[in-house]
Amino acid sequence: MTDDPEPRLDDYPLDEIDIEAINAFHLGRNLFSVSVQLSDKNDEAGRSFLLRMSLDDQIRQEVLLDIDDLILSHVSLSEKEHIALQVGGTTHHIRNGTIATGEGPEAFTNKLWHLDQRTAYLYGDEGTVCLAQGTQWVPIETRTSAFLRAMHGPTLKLIHVAGDQGTLLRLDGTRWRPVPLGFNHSISALQVARDGSVYLGCENGFCARYADEELTEIAGPGTQICSICEFAGNRYWGDDEYGLYVQKGMKLVPFRSLGFVYAMHATDDYLVAVGWKEVFTFNGKAWSGIEFGYDGNLFVRRIDMTREFI
């Protein structure tokens, strides 16, 4: 008697295969990195790609990583250095075209975040946070069992991580210090300004700013907040229904109907927003977008942003 073989994506009809864009970063000039996940409806089979893409008039792409499994997150430390997190905790470290692997902790982790080219973190369930040292992941004790869902900070001294049960922690050297918020909401998005103000978005729609030990509610749409990002002097909030909001005072105002904004990152030149199977870029004046599809092969089309997602 032999074990049944692992299901493969090719075993499923095309209409049963889901496509998800996972993360995207601007690498400079017209270059972007994008991670894309293909899976069946039950996530029993998967295939994932990490791509470096040139989004000129003609889209060009280079496959940096291709695995028969699910990528949960990726970060781009530079144009030539990237880390991808595979379900199960394996990390793929790509540098100048070579790939090395590492293993995360036993606890489930589903997110990567990086401060700069030298500083990357892995985090997730059971209060797990690890710092990358080469391909090794060194735990930083948090003294919490909460599922940690969001991490951000503009400098090393302002790094925060947040998650379930209103958990907010600030990194203090090699320790995490709890920040008491006085609520029990599950925090799903986090952005820290350079003045130390912390902006929080929650699964139940609650939005707030924490500054000078005071929590102030921000009027939001009441939907789950998935991402927060500052770009060109504005703070943008992404949700799971309308898409993109811009903060005006202590209120969120609809900005662009992208449908879903799972993740955002910004450089001086672009705000990059990740939707379901789309990646959008905004330079402060004009929008561009691409959408991934699958017909037995992964393909990409350019979105006409004058007609779609308005």
N, C-alpha and C positions, 0 to 999 in steps of 0.2 A: 504494500500500500504506500502510495506516494502522496505528499502534500499537494493540494491544488496550487497551480501556479498563481503568482500575483497578477491581478488584473492589470491590463495595459490600456492606455488611452485609445489605441487602435482597435480595441475590442468593442468600442461603443459607436453607435451612429452619430453623425455630426450634430444632429439636433439635440443630443443629450450631453454635449460638451459645453461647459461654461468657460468664459474668458474673463479674467480679471487683471487689470493693471494694479500693481502692488505699490510701487514707489517710483519716483522720478526726480532727477537732479539736473540742474544746469551745470555743465562742466566748463563753460567759457565759450566765447564766440557763438557758433551755431550748434554746438555739441551738447547732447543730453544723454544721461543714462536712464534706462527704463527697465524695470523688472515686470514680467508678465507671467501669469499662472493659468494653465489649462487644467480642467478637472471634470470628472463626471459629476452628476447631480449629488452623489453621496460622498464625494471626495475619496473614493476608493482607489482611483487611478489618477495620476497627474503627470504633468510635464511642465517645466518652467524654464524661462529664458531670462538672462540678463543681457541687455543690449546696449551698445553705444551707438547713438543715432545722430546723423547729421540732418537737420531739418531745414535744408535749403529748399529752393523751388522743387528740386528732385530729392525725395527722401532716400537716404542711404543708411544702412545699418550693418553693424558688426556684432556677431554673437560672441560674447565674452564667457558665457556659461550656459550650458544646456544639460538639464538633469531630468530623469524620469521620476520626479517627485515634486512636492510643492515648495516653492519659495514663500516664506512668510514675511520677509523684510529684507531690505538691502540699504546700504549707505555707500556713497561715493566720497572717498577721502580726497581724491584728486582725479584728474582725467584718466590716469593709468592705474589707480589703486581703488579697489572696491571690496566690500565684504557682503556676502549673501548668507542669510539664515535659512536653512532647510528645516522642514518639519521634522521633529525628533531631536533637534539641537545641534546638528552638524553645521559648521560654518565653513564657507568657501572664501578663501582669501586670495584675491586676484591682484597680481602686481606685475606690471610690464609683460602681460601675456602669460605668465606662469600662475598655476593654481595650487595652493596648499590648503589643507583642511585642518579644522580644529573641532573640538567637542565642547559644548556648553555644559552647564550643571545638570543634575538629574531633574530638577524642577522644570516644568514647562516654560519655555520662553518664546515669545512671538514678536519681539520688536528689537531693532537696533537703532541707536542714535549716536551721532558723532558731533563733537564740539569743533574739531579742526582736523587737520591731516594726521595728527598723532594721537588723538584721543577719541576712542569709540567705546560704547557701552552696549551690553546685552541685558534685557530685562523682561520680566513677565510675572508668573504666578509665584505664590508663597513668599512674596516680598523679595524676589530675587533680582539683584543687580550685580553685574560683573563688568570689570574693566579689561579691555584687550591689552595683552602684553605679547606681541607677536601673534601667534595663532592660539595662545593660551588665554583662558578667561578666568580672571582672578576675582572671587566674590568680595563684595563690600557689604558688610553686615548692616541690615536695615532695622532689625528688631520689630518687624511686622510680618504678618502672614497674608496681607492683602495682595490681590492681583494688581500689579502695577501696569498702567495702560498708556501713560504719556510721560515724556521726558523732554526738558528743554532748559536752556540757559545761555545767555550771550557771552558769558565768561566763566572760567572755572569756579569762581567764588559765588556765582549765581545759579549754578545748576540745581534744578528741582526735578523730582519725580513724583507722580501722583497716580491714584487708582481708586479701588473700591473703598467703601465705608468712609468716604471723605478723607482719605489718606493723602497727605502732602508732606514730603520730606525735602530738606535742603542739605546738599553736600557740604560738609565742613571738614576739609582735609581728607582723612580716610574714614570718616564716620558720616552717617546720615542722621540729621536732627529733625524730629517731628515738628511740624508747624500746625498748631491747633486751629481748625477752621470752625468748629462748632456745628457741623452738619454731617449727614451720613450719606450724601449723594455719591454715586459712582462717577468719578472724574474721568472723562474720556479724551479730553484735549487740554493742552497746557502751553502757555507762552509767557516767557519772562522778559520784561522790558529792561533796558540798560539802567533805568533808575531803580530797579529792584521790584517794581510792581509785578504781581503775578496774576495772569488772566486765566480763568478756569471755565471750561465748558463741560457739561455733564450729560450722561445718558438720558436723564429725564428732562433735559432742556434747560436746566438751571444754568445761568451764566453769571459770573461775578469777577470782581477785581479784589485782590488782597494786597493792601499796601499800608505800611505803618501800623501793622497789627490790627487792621480794621478790614472787615469784609463788606463790600458794597455790591449789591445786585445790579446786573446789567440787563435791561429789558431785551429779551431775545424772542425768537419765533416759537419757542416751546417744543422744538424738535431736538433730536439728539445732535449734539455738537461733536464733530469728528476731528476737526483740525482748526488751529489758530496760527496765523502767520503775519508778521509785520513786513511791509514792502513799501518803499518810496514814501514813508511818512504816514501810511495808513495801516490800520490793523484789520485783517480780513478773517472772517469766521466761516467755516464750512460745515454744512449739516447734511443729513441723510435724505432730505426731501426736495428742498428748493435748489440748494447749491451754495452760492457764495453771497455772504453779507459783508458790509463794511461797517465798522464801528464809528458812530457819530455821537460824541459825548458819551453818555451811558446808555446808548440804545443801538441795536443792530438794525441796519437798513438794507433791504434787498439790493444787490449789486449786479449779479449775473446768474441767470437760471441755468446752472450747469447740471442740475438734477441730483448730484451727489458729489461731495468733495471729501474723500477719505483722508487724503494727506496733502500737505503743502510745504514747499520749501522756497526760499528766495535768495537771490544774489542781488547785486546792485542793478543788474540789467533786467532780470525776469522774476516774476512770480510764477511758480510751477505748481499746478493743481492736478491731482489725480482723481479721476472719477471711477465709474464702474470698469469700463474697458477703454477709457479715453485718458489722454494727457493733454492738458490745456496750458498754454503759456500766455502771459500778459506782460507787456513792457511798460505799462503805465498809460498807454494810449490805445493800443490795438491788441486784439486777441488772435491767437492761432490755436489749432487743435488737431490731434490725430486720434484715430480710432483703430483698435486692433480687431481682427477677425480670424476665423479658422475654417479652412475648407479642406482639411487634410494637411495643410501647411499653414503656418502663421503668416498673416499678411497685415498690412497697415494701409489705411486710406487717410487722406487729408480731409478735415472737416471744414465745410464752408461756414465760418463763424458769422457771416452776414445773414445767414438763413437758419442756422441751427443754434440751439442752446442760447437763445437771446434773452 
